[in-house]
């Protein structure tokens, strides 16, 4: 059963030269208890998509449903109630924390803002959350500058879990951490998902990370989805030319079978007032005149959707 359903979601920004199509006609769904990875190069709209879904940004058009309820334009009490069902773990575990708030105060704040817990309940829940994410009791009164990146991110995760959300948007939560700490935080997120039946959208540009944690993966390019399928399928049988180029850039330690790097040429199409057609065409080695026509996600094999009119010819 799908917990989150997104249909034809759009988020445009007005800029001096016109309109930036940051998120343009995105349709996807995430099953309860699953993780949807969203990958693509910087500036493709990954974070904007996630923030629009959880209503940190207002959608320009489209529909977002959480557990069957339309939350696209929720306001007032409905929006406040939504804030308890969805949450976010930010990319930078330092700038996302208040430097003047201790660990305890940071985790306690959402509980206090809910206005439905006693002081004793708030304190008990705060201690439970610290224990849940592995923060030592001695750090209860510590401030962000007194901790390393991994502990700071654990504080951010505890804060996100405070009100028992159903859906968490993870906005590149390990990209600012050392590799050894990344593994610890990823394993923590996966353990929490199993214990609490959490549903994640995991935004990242690191394909090795998304392969480890995701059940399904969406590949974005300049505000649009170009490919979506189960995680294992994407790595075993990528179909879109852009996905193939992304996967070819993953570093490999296999000196006997080195990865054949796909080098992209051409100019990146602007997301400001884009023309109809494939936005990857200017860099695609297989592009033809047909690529100037609007592209749609098509199910090529069961559960594997690709937005490319030449997908059967180039694979």
BAFI-3210 file (N, C-alpha, C; in Angstrom, 3 decimals, decimal comma, padded with zeros to 6 digits):
// residues 315
n [1|2|3|4|5|6|7|8|9|10|11|12|13|14|15|16|17|18|19|20|21|22|23|24|25|26|27|28|29|30|31|32|33|34|35|36|37|38|39|40|41|42|43|44|45|46|47|48|49|50|51|52|53|54|55|56|57|58|59|60|61|62|63|64|65|66|67|68|69|70|71|72|73|74|75|76|77|78|79|80|81|82|83|84|85|86|87|88|89|90|91|92|93|94|95|96|97|98|99|100|101|102|103|104|105|106|107|108|109|110|111|112|113|114|115|116|117|118|119|120|121|122|123|124|125|126|127|128|129|130|131|132|133|134|135|136|137|138|139|140|141|142|143|144|145|146|147|148|149|150|151|152|153|154|155|156|157|158|159|160|161|162|163|164|165|166|167|168|169|170|171|172|173|174|175|176|177|178|179|180|181|182|183|184|185|186|187|188|189|190|191|192|193|194|195|196|197|198|199|200|201|202|203|204|205|206|207|208|209|210|211|212|213|214|215|216|217|218|219|220|221|222|223|224|225|226|227|228|229|230|231|232|233|234|235|236|237|238|239|240|241|242|243|244|245|246|247|248|249|250|251|252|253|254|255|256|257|258|259|260|261|262|263|264|265|266|267|268|269|270|271|272|273|274|275|276|277|278|279|280|281|282|283|284|285|286|287|288|289|290|291|292|293|294|295|296|297|298|299|300|301|302|303|304|305|306|307|308|309|310|311|312|313|314|315]
n.u [000,834|000,561|002,025|002,688|001,670|002,325|001,311|001,767|003,292|004,403|006,815|007,538|009,721|009,769|011,995|014,409|014,746|012,587|010,774|011,738|011,751|011,841|010,842|009,129|006,283|006,148|005,539|005,036|005,172|005,374|005,801|004,498|006,801|008,956|011,899|012,474|014,839|016,271|018,044|020,587|022,378|023,838|021,549|019,410|016,897|016,226|016,201|014,341|012,059|011,590|011,155|008,938|007,063|006,774|005,722|007,309|007,777|005,434|003,422|003,344|001,599|-000,303|-000,648|-000,363|-000,603|-000,915|-001,066|-003,567|-004,782|-005,289|-002,773|-001,795|-002,501|-002,884|-003,816|-003,615|-004,980|-004,976|-002,526|-000,786|-001,309|-000,344|002,385|003,183|003,118|004,927|008,440|011,849|015,271|018,080|020,728|023,185|024,470|025,295|024,570|021,855|021,093|020,283|022,683|022,639|021,171|020,995|021,616|019,515|017,534|017,083|015,975|013,757|012,176|010,216|008,336|007,413|006,261|004,087|002,157|000,699|001,720|002,767|005,205|006,699|006,250|007,412|010,107|010,633|010,195|012,186|014,522|014,170|014,376|017,015|018,390|017,461|018,648|021,283|022,726|024,883|024,159|025,698|026,029|023,838|023,528|025,187|026,406|025,987|028,562|030,270|030,290|030,953|030,384|028,853|027,497|026,035|024,311|022,857|021,437|019,820|018,309|016,982|015,410|013,789|012,304|010,726|007,879|006,781|006,650|005,205|006,404|009,607|011,704|014,804|017,352|020,043|021,506|023,977|026,039|027,742|029,383|032,152|033,383|033,399|031,664|029,399|028,481|027,662|025,517|023,778|023,179|021,904|019,605|018,367|017,892|016,114|014,015|013,115|012,317|010,316|008,643|009,033|008,802|010,822|012,041|014,906|017,230|020,014|023,317|025,080|025,629|026,436|025,631|022,825|022,191|022,639|020,680|018,132|014,899|013,578|014,412|014,522|015,541|016,555|016,548|017,187|014,743|012,873|011,664|013,589|013,996|012,743|012,674|012,961|015,691|017,780|017,341|017,940|020,726|021,566|020,413|020,354|018,521|018,029|019,956|021,151|021,134|022,863|025,243|025,569|025,936|028,273|030,149|030,712|033,234|035,538|037,143|038,007|040,478|040,803|038,483|037,703|035,403|033,709|033,830|031,252|031,383|029,926|028,969|028,433|026,121|024,470|021,015|018,980|016,968|015,230|012,412|012,170|012,317|009,855|010,226|012,953|015,085|017,605|018,608|020,496|022,911|022,947|024,167|022,568|020,545|017,879|015,779|013,281|013,475|012,890|010,284|007,665|008,407|007,427|007,095|007,386|006,344|008,670|009,601|008,080|007,415|009,512|010,194|010,770|011,774|012,134|012,149|013,596|014,319|014,065|015,596|018,224|019,041]
n.v [-001,194|002,191|004,804|007,422|009,434|011,035|013,199|014,559|016,747|020,081|022,658|025,879|028,690|032,173|034,066|036,547|036,266|034,792|031,840|029,419|026,035|024,135|021,768|019,612|018,322|015,787|012,441|009,946|007,202|005,962|003,091|002,049|001,882|001,615|002,766|005,419|006,297|009,272|010,461|012,300|014,895|017,865|020,531|019,538|019,432|017,766|018,178|020,256|018,962|017,140|018,951|020,294|018,268|017,752|020,095|022,303|023,986|025,583|023,980|024,536|023,344|020,274|017,205|015,989|013,217|011,895|008,939|008,576|011,030|014,249|016,534|018,718|021,449|022,075|023,975|026,115|024,505|021,967|021,916|022,182|019,799|018,085|018,543|016,894|014,437|014,284|014,733|016,022|015,364|017,222|018,248|019,443|018,906|020,781|023,510|023,147|022,958|024,784|026,911|027,867|026,201|023,405|019,826|018,437|020,470|020,955|018,539|018,454|020,570|020,237|018,635|020,272|022,271|020,964|021,075|019,214|017,551|016,711|018,177|016,148|014,049|015,112|015,242|012,526|011,434|012,780|011,718|009,072|009,316|010,197|007,933|006,147|006,961|006,771|008,699|009,729|010,018|011,847|013,904|015,458|018,178|019,355|021,490|022,210|022,907|021,517|018,910|016,154|015,714|013,379|012,903|015,260|014,910|012,767|014,006|015,637|013,653|012,514|014,701|014,845|012,558|013,005|013,393|011,053|010,629|009,613|009,736|010,528|012,899|012,630|014,657|014,445|013,318|012,290|013,338|015,335|014,104|012,141|009,170|006,798|007,518|007,990|005,388|004,508|006,257|005,694|003,007|003,362|004,797|002,818|000,843|002,206|002,544|-000,069|-000,676|001,247|001,311|003,246|005,483|006,497|009,214|009,421|011,624|012,084|012,397|010,462|007,459|004,971|005,069|005,334|002,952|001,194|001,763|002,108|000,981|001,482|003,549|006,848|008,665|011,889|014,634|017,882|018,791|016,868|013,438|010,829|008,153|005,383|002,748|-000,505|-000,653|-002,607|-003,354|-000,993|-000,777|-003,104|-003,105|-000,450|001,868|004,428|006,860|008,895|007,832|005,678|007,085|008,284|006,017|005,023|006,686|005,922|005,236|002,523|-000,363|-002,508|-003,557|-005,284|-005,351|-002,641|000,127|001,347|004,561|006,853|009,650|012,720|015,170|018,527|021,254|021,998|022,044|024,878|025,313|027,333|028,551|026,175|024,418|022,326|018,749|016,337|017,074|016,247|015,870|017,535|016,657|014,030|011,108|009,664|011,182|012,294|013,888|013,226|013,473|016,032|016,245|016,187|014,128|011,167|009,247|005,854|002,506|000,203|-002,362|-004,595|-002,576|-000,872|002,221|004,541|007,630|008,133|008,307|006,683|004,430|001,639|001,314|001,928|000,125]
n.w [000,000|-000,891|000,889|000,334|-002,333|-005,289|-007,789|-010,913|-009,985|-009,621|-009,295|-009,649|-010,018|-010,112|-011,971|-013,004|-015,793|-016,577|-015,935|-013,645|-013,976|-011,614|-010,439|-012,409|-013,382|-011,880|-011,076|-008,730|-006,350|-002,982|-001,158|002,014|004,658|002,982|001,156|-000,968|-003,200|-004,485|-007,102|-008,907|-010,662|-009,120|-008,631|-010,034|-008,948|-006,825|-003,954|-003,866|-004,773|-002,632|-000,509|-001,373|-001,359|001,411|002,213|002,906|000,928|-001,192|-003,590|-007,132|-008,866|-009,156|-007,179|-003,860|-001,847|001,366|002,962|001,781|002,152|000,827|000,856|-000,380|-000,421|002,235|005,115|008,056|010,878|009,715|008,363|010,521|011,833|009,903|010,116|012,156|011,032|008,973|008,408|008,423|007,719|007,672|005,371|006,297|009,361|011,172|010,555|010,600|013,192|016,155|017,364|019,944|021,448|023,563|023,315|024,572|024,708|021,990|021,021|022,608|021,826|019,552|020,878|022,886|021,364|020,354|022,284|023,839|025,725|029,025|031,293|032,418|030,631|028,327|029,105|029,566|027,003|025,570|026,690|025,909|023,117|022,803|023,673|021,767|019,336|019,933|021,460|023,965|027,478|028,839|027,068|027,177|027,876|026,064|023,390|019,843|018,716|020,283|019,561|017,263|013,676|013,212|015,656|015,825|013,655|014,578|016,589|015,007|013,737|015,917|016,675|014,401|014,739|016,917|017,172|016,274|013,285|010,104|007,648|006,426|005,035|003,817|003,331|001,686|003,985|004,813|003,371|004,289|006,061|007,372|005,737|007,318|009,360|007,888|007,270|009,797|010,376|008,250|008,783|011,219|010,404|008,859|010,792|012,466|010,714|010,423|013,057|013,578|011,423|009,406|006,584|003,952|001,926|000,203|-000,570|-002,608|-004,074|-004,218|-005,507|-004,527|-001,899|-002,116|-003,293|-001,224|000,696|-000,465|-001,635|-004,007|-006,843|-008,118|-010,921|-011,543|-013,842|-014,521|-013,269|-014,012|-013,998|-015,290|-015,180|-013,337|-011,016|-009,305|-006,965|-007,345|-009,984|-011,372|-011,143|-012,350|-014,870|-016,337|-018,320|-019,422|-021,203|-019,645|-017,052|-017,426|-017,861|-015,345|-013,681|-014,746|-013,708|-011,156|-008,829|-009,124|-007,744|-009,075|-010,925|-012,992|-014,437|-015,449|-015,211|-018,028|-018,759|-019,447|-021,248|-021,200|-023,560|-024,832|-024,118|-021,028|-020,818|-020,101|-017,184|-017,118|-018,555|-020,309|-023,461|-025,132|-025,103|-024,774|-022,114|-021,845|-024,310|-025,633|-024,688|-025,176|-026,767|-028,468|-029,483|-031,588|-034,082|-033,149|-030,425|-029,767|-029,245|-026,709|-023,882|-022,120|-019,083|-019,548|-019,140|-019,565|-018,931|-016,512|-013,780|-014,367|-015,406|-018,005|-019,436|-022,453|-025,876|-027,537|-026,233|-026,694|-028,936|-028,288|-026,435]
ca.u [000,000|001,358|001,808|002,798|001,366|002,573|000,813|001,973|003,724|005,223|007,240|008,207|010,168|009,907|013,333|014,442|014,655|011,385|010,316|012,599|010,963|012,674|010,187|008,228|005,408|006,665|004,564|005,684|004,527|006,286|005,105|004,721|007,944|009,995|012,738|012,613|016,023|016,170|019,421|020,776|023,454|023,459|020,707|018,371|015,591|015,970|015,811|013,113|010,982|011,310|010,628|007,584|006,213|006,473|005,088|008,190|007,531|004,096|003,430|002,740|000,484|-000,186|-001,297|000,403|-001,475|-000,249|-001,993|-004,873|-005,285|-004,686|-002,103|-001,132|-002,771|-003,330|-003,555|-004,098|-004,912|-004,622|-001,088|-000,123|-001,441|000,555|003,756|003,497|003,146|006,092|009,582|012,998|016,639|018,778|022,041|024,279|024,062|025,703|023,737|020,444|020,850|020,431|023,939|022,409|020,334|021,672|021,045|018,228|016,587|016,774|015,072|012,548|011,399|008,986|007,387|006,809|005,440|002,854|001,212|-000,178|002,475|003,168|006,657|007,271|006,197|008,419|011,420|010,758|010,326|013,497|015,516|013,961|014,897|018,478|018,817|017,089|019,591|022,650|023,402|025,207|023,490|026,622|025,949|022,504|023,623|026,209|025,965|026,443|029,999|031,028|030,127|031,371|029,288|027,975|026,604|025,090|023,263|021,996|020,515|018,841|017,424|016,126|014,424|012,839|011,470|010,100|006,413|006,431|006,168|005,062|007,255|010,756|012,474|016,228|017,963|021,485|021,849|025,323|027,027|028,690|030,044|033,232|032,881|033,145|030,482|028,273|027,979|026,957|024,251|022,920|022,707|020,947|018,356|017,749|017,396|014,943|012,936|012,589|011,664|009,203|007,903|009,148|008,907|011,804|012,527|016,326|017,818|021,472|024,009|026,020|024,931|026,756|024,795|021,426|022,068|022,667|019,536|016,854|014,141|013,339|015,205|014,121|016,641|016,053|017,401|016,614|013,371|011,992|012,098|013,943|013,942|012,404|012,532|013,592|017,114|018,627|017,139|018,632|022,163|021,820|019,923|019,954|018,029|018,125|021,356|021,672|021,386|024,089|026,368|025,732|026,487|029,650|031,035|030,968|034,602|035,630|038,454|038,270|041,417|040,726|037,297|037,403|034,173|033,850|033,222|030,489|031,677|028,876|029,398|027,332|025,724|023,318|019,837|018,536|015,663|014,411|011,596|012,685|011,511|009,317|011,154|013,885|016,050|018,940|018,935|021,687|024,105|022,738|024,772|021,572|019,452|017,425|014,725|012,138|013,685|012,394|008,879|007,506|008,678|006,657|007,566|006,709|006,759|009,383|009,446|007,275|007,974|010,669|009,686|011,826|011,312|013,028|011,442|014,483|014,842|014,155|016,604|019,587|019,347]
ca.v [000,000|003,409|005,814|008,728|009,453|012,340|013,194|015,748|017,831|021,120|023,786|026,860|029,913|033,309|034,668|037,707|035,918|034,000|030,904|028,264|024,822|023,343|020,451|019,749|017,200|014,571|011,472|008,801|006,717|005,262|002,129|002,198|001,135|001,528|003,940|005,849|007,111|010,248|010,788|013,204|015,846|019,059|021,478|018,887|019,597|016,699|018,737|021,032|017,979|016,668|020,028|020,585|017,170|017,869|021,400|023,411|024,854|025,398|023,479|025,356|022,550|018,857|016,670|015,149|012,536|011,133|007,958|008,793|012,382|015,287|017,514|019,666|022,845|022,123|025,232|026,221|023,329|020,797|021,972|021,907|018,348|017,443|018,681|015,769|013,207|014,307|015,399|016,133|015,347|018,127|017,848|019,920|018,705|021,921|024,680|022,827|022,995|026,084|026,865|028,281|025,192|022,154|018,609|018,195|021,517|020,777|017,400|018,733|021,667|019,820|018,101|021,415|022,996|020,203|021,527|018,143|016,692|017,305|018,339|014,827|013,289|015,698|014,817|011,082|011,208|013,294|010,716|007,906|009,620|010,204|006,537|005,495|007,291|006,518|009,872|009,455|010,876|012,916|014,995|016,048|019,638|019,801|022,347|021,677|023,085|020,619|017,539|015,909|015,702|012,223|013,123|016,326|014,359|011,950|014,950|015,998|012,509|012,425|015,786|014,486|011,443|013,371|013,274|009,799|010,860|008,464|009,925|011,400|013,292|012,682|015,521|014,185|013,377|011,809|013,887|016,206|013,309|011,250|007,905|005,840|007,992|007,789|004,027|004,435|006,974|004,928|001,819|003,850|005,094|001,559|000,196|002,959|002,247|-001,398|-000,634|002,180|001,255|004,557|005,572|007,532|009,662|009,628|012,430|012,013|012,310|009,356|006,260|003,828|005,218|005,079|001,506|000,499|002,041|002,297|-000,100|001,958|004,736|007,762|009,459|013,191|015,476|019,208|018,931|015,805|012,061|010,175|006,700|004,938|001,287|-001,039|-000,326|-003,623|-003,296|000,169|-001,022|-004,233|-002,860|000,943|002,002|005,793|007,248|009,696|006,893|004,949|007,983|008,414|004,779|004,835|007,575|005,355|004,719|001,072|-000,881|-003,691|-003,152|-006,234|-005,027|-001,226|000,664|002,183|005,851|007,529|011,077|013,524|016,395|019,430|022,201|021,651|022,847|025,718|024,998|028,547|028,510|025,111|024,065|020,956|017,721|015,769|018,075|015,649|015,653|018,286|015,940|012,599|010,642|008,965|012,108|012,525|014,898|012,768|013,850|017,392|016,121|015,901|012,750|010,718|008,009|004,695|001,243|-000,594|-003,703|-004,447|-001,775|-000,096|003,317|005,343|008,732|008,215|007,774|005,769|003,462|000,293|001,297|002,107|-000,906]
ca.w [000,000|-001,000|001,923|-000,318|-003,760|-005,907|-009,170|-011,757|-009,092|-010,241|-008,480|-010,489|-009,369|-011,014|-011,970|-013,876|-017,214|-016,855|-014,897|-013,427|-013,785|-010,710|-010,400|-013,555|-013,711|-011,253|-010,565|-008,088|-005,129|-002,075|-000,314|003,450|005,151|001,960|000,916|-002,357|-003,432|-005,568|-007,468|-010,030|-010,395|-008,365|-009,335|-010,843|-008,302|-005,850|-002,659|-004,058|-004,837|-001,278|000,335|-001,837|-000,901|002,840|002,393|003,246|-000,220|-001,755|-004,959|-008,180|-009,385|-008,871|-005,985|-002,936|-000,892|002,410|003,540|001,167|002,396|-000,003|001,716|-001,278|-000,076|003,630|005,806|009,421|011,742|008,904|008,112|011,802|012,053|008,943|010,602|013,035|010,234|008,086|009,014|007,527|008,230|006,766|004,874|007,141|010,757|012,003|010,294|010,836|014,631|016,798|018,134|021,324|022,118|023,912|022,729|025,221|024,313|020,564|020,865|023,373|021,234|018,862|021,854|023,563|020,392|020,112|023,318|024,319|026,625|030,293|031,413|032,691|029,383|027,436|029,575|029,332|025,562|025,172|027,090|025,049|021,782|022,882|023,752|020,514|018,255|020,384|022,027|025,356|028,451|029,233|026,091|027,316|027,923|025,116|022,300|018,560|018,453|021,153|019,073|015,878|012,707|013,381|016,807|015,459|012,793|015,438|017,239|013,983|013,518|017,109|016,559|013,347|015,207|018,187|017,190|015,600|011,924|009,205|006,469|006,655|003,868|004,166|002,322|001,685|005,409|005,143|002,436|004,992|007,094|006,969|005,199|008,397|010,071|006,973|007,431|011,079|010,278|007,343|009,506|012,204|009,696|008,457|012,011|012,898|009,763|010,743|014,361|013,652|010,157|008,776|005,139|003,641|000,631|000,467|-001,626|-002,577|-005,361|-004,042|-005,959|-003,664|-000,708|-002,446|-003,561|000,064|001,568|-001,166|-002,266|-005,369|-007,150|-009,188|-011,469|-011,991|-014,678|-014,750|-012,811|-014,486|-013,823|-016,552|-014,988|-011,986|-010,950|-008,105|-006,852|-007,958|-011,430|-011,924|-011,230|-013,240|-016,223|-016,590|-019,688|-019,943|-021,438|-018,532|-015,952|-017,765|-017,632|-013,897|-013,120|-015,218|-012,946|-009,825|-008,730|-008,984|-007,328|-009,892|-011,975|-014,106|-015,227|-015,187|-015,761|-019,214|-018,434|-020,493|-021,149|-021,814|-024,215|-025,109|-023,093|-020,199|-021,123|-018,999|-016,602|-017,223|-019,779|-021,191|-024,624|-025,051|-025,548|-023,801|-021,656|-021,913|-025,732|-026,042|-024,229|-025,424|-028,025|-029,286|-029,761|-032,966|-034,178|-032,354|-029,028|-029,558|-028,860|-025,280|-023,464|-020,965|-018,463|-020,111|-018,514|-020,564|-018,366|-015,300|-012,698|-014,832|-016,226|-018,631|-020,269|-023,610|-027,040|-028,268|-025,257|-027,270|-029,995|-027,771|-025,434]
c.u [000,870|001,009|001,793|002,537|001,500|002,142|001,017|002,388|004,656|005,588|008,081|008,599|010,297|011,301|013,329|014,211|013,399|010,993|011,239|011,729|011,768|012,159|009,070|007,508|005,952|005,512|005,322|004,857|005,542|005,471|005,453|005,873|009,080|010,783|012,818|013,849|015,790|017,587|019,445|021,848|022,927|022,627|019,589|016,988|015,261|015,450|014,518|011,911|010,605|010,674|009,231|006,608|005,826|005,999|005,982|008,151|006,127|004,198|002,813|001,512|000,714|-000,829|-000,310|-000,577|-000,632|-001,274|-003,426|-005,433|-004,540|-004,104|-001,506|-001,296|-003,314|-002,923|-004,036|-003,899|-004,515|-003,122|-000,311|-000,172|-000,510|001,998|004,161|003,642|004,370|007,214|010,745|014,292|017,465|020,182|023,172|023,873|024,521|024,770|022,253|020,084|021,073|021,686|023,766|021,533|021,143|020,994|019,638|017,174|016,162|015,764|013,720|011,613|010,146|007,920|006,675|005,869|004,130|001,759|000,229|000,554|002,759|004,697|007,341|007,307|007,236|009,805|011,644|010,974|011,683|014,588|015,400|014,571|016,419|019,020|018,578|018,115|021,053|023,413|023,625|024,540|024,380|026,585|024,626|022,537|024,701|025,585|026,562|027,948|030,867|030,963|030,667|030,142|028,324|027,006|025,597|023,958|022,339|020,993|019,425|017,843|016,461|015,042|013,366|011,862|010,574|008,604|005,919|005,872|006,031|006,076|008,380|011,480|013,928|016,970|019,486|022,048|023,252|026,406|028,073|029,509|031,208|032,654|032,542|031,889|029,239|027,647|027,182|025,582|023,284|022,344|021,691|019,598|017,620|017,186|016,119|013,753|012,285|011,804|010,349|008,348|007,883|009,236|009,821|011,757|013,972|016,963|019,337|022,034|025,023|025,313|025,251|025,920|023,358|021,190|021,944|021,341|018,187|016,220|013,885|014,138|014,562|015,356|016,055|017,075|016,651|015,109|012,419|012,557|012,423|013,914|013,581|012,132|013,092|015,100|018,010|018,536|017,919|020,115|022,498|021,434|019,450|019,569|018,166|019,602|021,952|021,987|022,663|025,326|026,636|026,418|027,936|030,646|031,334|032,394|034,597|037,037|038,850|039,172|041,369|039,531|036,888|036,114|034,479|033,094|032,504|030,706|030,624|029,455|028,182|026,979|024,509|022,171|019,417|017,159|014,739|013,722|012,079|011,730|010,939|010,356|012,076|014,936|017,475|019,446|020,226|022,980|024,044|023,338|023,770|020,444|019,167|016,350|013,517|012,253|013,215|010,915|008,789|007,682|007,826|007,262|006,733|007,236|007,347|009,345|008,661|007,992|009,136|010,189|010,831|011,194|012,299|012,336|012,280|014,986|014,989|015,223|018,024|019,954|019,275]
c.v [001,246|004,374|007,206|008,592|010,873|012,260|014,551|016,964|018,792|022,171|024,710|028,072|031,012|033,904|035,806|037,399|035,122|033,144|029,704|027,055|023,851|021,916|020,508|018,438|015,857|013,721|010,280|008,365|005,933|004,361|002,352|001,304|001,003|002,831|004,201|006,740|008,051|010,724|011,686|014,207|017,074|020,005|020,863|018,969|018,569|017,253|019,536|020,108|017,525|017,734|020,452|019,513|017,340|019,270|022,460|024,439|024,565|024,975|024,495|024,659|021,096|018,476|015,823|014,550|011,708|010,239|008,213|010,183|013,396|016,374|018,661|021,108|022,975|023,435|025,141|024,965|022,076|020,754|021,673|020,412|017,577|017,465|017,551|014,468|013,129|015,068|015,397|016,026|016,128|017,634|018,214|019,810|019,831|023,110|024,414|022,810|024,413|026,066|027,249|027,294|023,934|020,983|018,377|019,203|021,360|019,665|017,675|019,725|021,221|019,284|019,227|022,180|022,268|020,561|020,430|017,148|017,437|017,431|016,993|013,976|013,788|015,226|013,333|010,773|011,689|012,289|009,463|008,122|009,647|008,788|005,817|005,734|007,173|007,739|009,623|010,472|012,047|014,112|015,751|017,570|020,194|020,652|021,840|021,796|022,158|019,163|017,397|015,801|014,547|012,386|014,228|015,772|013,442|012,825|015,363|014,891|012,358|013,493|015,443|013,409|011,807|013,086|012,051|010,016|009,563|008,512|010,897|011,646|013,476|013,432|015,426|014,167|012,906|012,444|014,765|015,449|012,506|009,897|006,905|006,219|007,833|006,419|003,889|005,087|006,242|003,700|002,213|004,126|003,816|000,811|000,880|002,684|000,905|-001,384|000,142|002,215|002,619|004,434|006,744|007,934|010,073|010,327|012,382|012,092|011,162|008,037|005,037|003,864|004,834|003,600|000,728|000,620|001,982|001,000|000,223|003,233|005,518|008,538|010,747|013,889|016,764|019,259|017,827|014,432|011,464|008,656|006,398|003,443|000,801|-000,823|-001,330|-003,582|-002,150|-000,104|-002,181|-003,944|-001,411|001,105|003,413|006,182|008,058|008,806|006,110|005,799|008,168|007,185|004,560|005,681|007,046|004,807|003,209|000,672|-002,114|-003,308|-004,090|-005,948|-003,578|-000,780|001,547|003,491|006,439|009,025|011,868|014,805|017,282|020,290|021,695|022,597|023,654|025,275|026,210|028,563|027,428|024,830|022,658|019,958|017,265|016,809|017,545|015,555|016,340|017,583|014,451|012,162|009,964|009,894|012,236|013,611|014,529|013,206|015,279|017,408|015,816|014,420|012,418|009,441|006,840|003,430|000,327|-002,074|-003,533|-003,691|-000,883|000,949|004,190|006,426|008,933|007,564|006,762|004,632|002,059|000,193|001,321|001,074|-002,297]
c.w [000,000|000,127|001,296|-001,817|-004,289|-007,374|-009,818|-010,930|-009,824|-009,195|-009,350|-009,642|-010,419|-010,853|-012,983|-015,341|-017,561|-015,675|-014,833|-013,113|-012,910|-010,556|-011,422|-013,867|-013,202|-010,719|-009,985|-006,886|-004,310|-001,164|001,163|003,901|004,173|001,879|-000,572|-002,455|-004,604|-005,879|-008,695|-009,665|-009,660|-009,224|-010,145|-010,202|-007,249|-004,524|-002,762|-004,126|-003,433|-000,407|-000,100|-001,360|000,567|003,223|003,036|002,127|-000,728|-003,214|-005,915|-008,750|-009,012|-007,548|-005,181|-001,942|000,076|003,077|003,064|001,331|001,534|000,903|000,906|-000,839|001,356|004,287|007,254|010,249|010,970|008,637|009,395|012,123|011,121|009,434|011,548|012,254|009,322|008,769|008,022|008,314|007,220|006,421|005,838|008,616|011,679|011,797|010,555|012,320|015,163|017,670|019,595|022,094|022,390|023,210|023,274|024,757|022,855|020,355|021,526|022,669|020,479|019,796|022,582|022,638|020,088|021,118|023,758|025,226|027,927|030,327|031,638|031,425|028,389|027,828|029,305|027,856|025,052|025,499|026,233|023,664|021,767|022,907|022,422|019,409|018,694|020,852|023,517|026,286|028,869|028,276|026,170|027,255|026,990|024,012|020,986|018,322|019,299|020,687|017,658|014,976|012,878|014,529|016,512|014,606|013,573|016,194|016,251|013,718|014,701|017,063|015,520|013,803|016,387|018,242|016,412|014,188|011,138|008,074|006,792|005,339|004,310|003,059|002,384|003,112|005,757|004,284|003,119|006,032|006,517|006,572|006,309|009,181|009,205|007,182|008,726|010,996|009,354|008,048|010,578|011,551|009,297|009,662|012,507|011,990|010,080|012,057|014,335|012,386|009,451|007,262|004,812|002,171|000,876|-000,723|-001,512|-003,998|-005,336|-004,366|-005,107|-002,394|-001,010|-002,759|-002,264|000,812|000,864|-001,663|-003,738|-005,574|-008,283|-009,638|-012,033|-012,871|-014,981|-014,456|-013,214|-014,137|-015,186|-016,430|-013,545|-012,010|-009,619|-008,134|-007,574|-009,476|-012,049|-012,118|-012,175|-014,687|-016,397|-018,058|-020,257|-020,119|-020,291|-017,334|-016,197|-017,519|-016,147|-013,311|-013,547|-014,433|-011,545|-009,785|-008,501|-008,578|-008,131|-011,062|-013,183|-015,012|-014,963|-015,868|-016,966|-018,989|-019,646|-020,308|-021,918|-022,396|-024,451|-023,907|-022,308|-020,542|-019,897|-018,511|-016,622|-018,586|-020,750|-022,348|-024,441|-025,555|-024,438|-023,418|-021,653|-023,352|-026,161|-025,638|-024,564|-026,760|-028,966|-029,760|-031,261|-032,938|-033,313|-030,894|-028,736|-029,178|-027,358|-024,962|-022,243|-020,398|-018,979|-019,458|-019,576|-020,190|-017,067|-014,190|-013,089|-015,841|-016,723|-019,490|-021,411|-024,800|-027,809|-027,373|-025,844|-028,341|-029,457|-026,729|-026,058]
res [x|x|x|x|x|x|x|x|x|x|x|x|x|x|x|x|x|x|x|x|x|x|x|x|x|x|x|x|x|x|x|x|x|x|x|x|x|x|x|x|x|x|x|x|x|x|x|x|x|x|x|x|x|x|x|x|x|x|x|x|x|x|x|x|x|x|x|x|x|x|x|x|x|x|x|x|x|x|x|x|x|x|x|x|x|x|x|x|x|x|x|x|x|x|x|x|x|x|x|x|x|x|x|x|x|x|x|x|x|x|x|x|x|x|x|x|x|x|x|x|x|x|x|x|x|x|x|x|x|x|x|x|x|x|x|x|x|x|x|x|x|x|x|x|x|x|x|x|x|x|x|x|x|x|x|x|x|x|x|x|x|x|x|x|x|x|x|x|x|x|x|x|x|x|x|x|x|x|x|x|x|x|x|x|x|x|x|x|x|x|x|x|x|x|x|x|x|x|x|x|x|x|x|x|x|x|x|x|x|x|x|x|x|x|x|x|x|x|x|x|x|x|x|x|x|x|x|x|x|x|x|x|x|x|x|x|x|x|x|x|x|x|x|x|x|x|x|x|x|x|x|x|x|x|x|x|x|x|x|x|x|x|x|x|x|x|x|x|x|x|x|x|x|x|x|x|x|x|x|x|x|x|x|x|x|x|x|x|x|x|x|x|x|x|x|x|x|x|x|x|x|x|x|x|x|x|x|x|x|x|x|x|x|x|x]
***
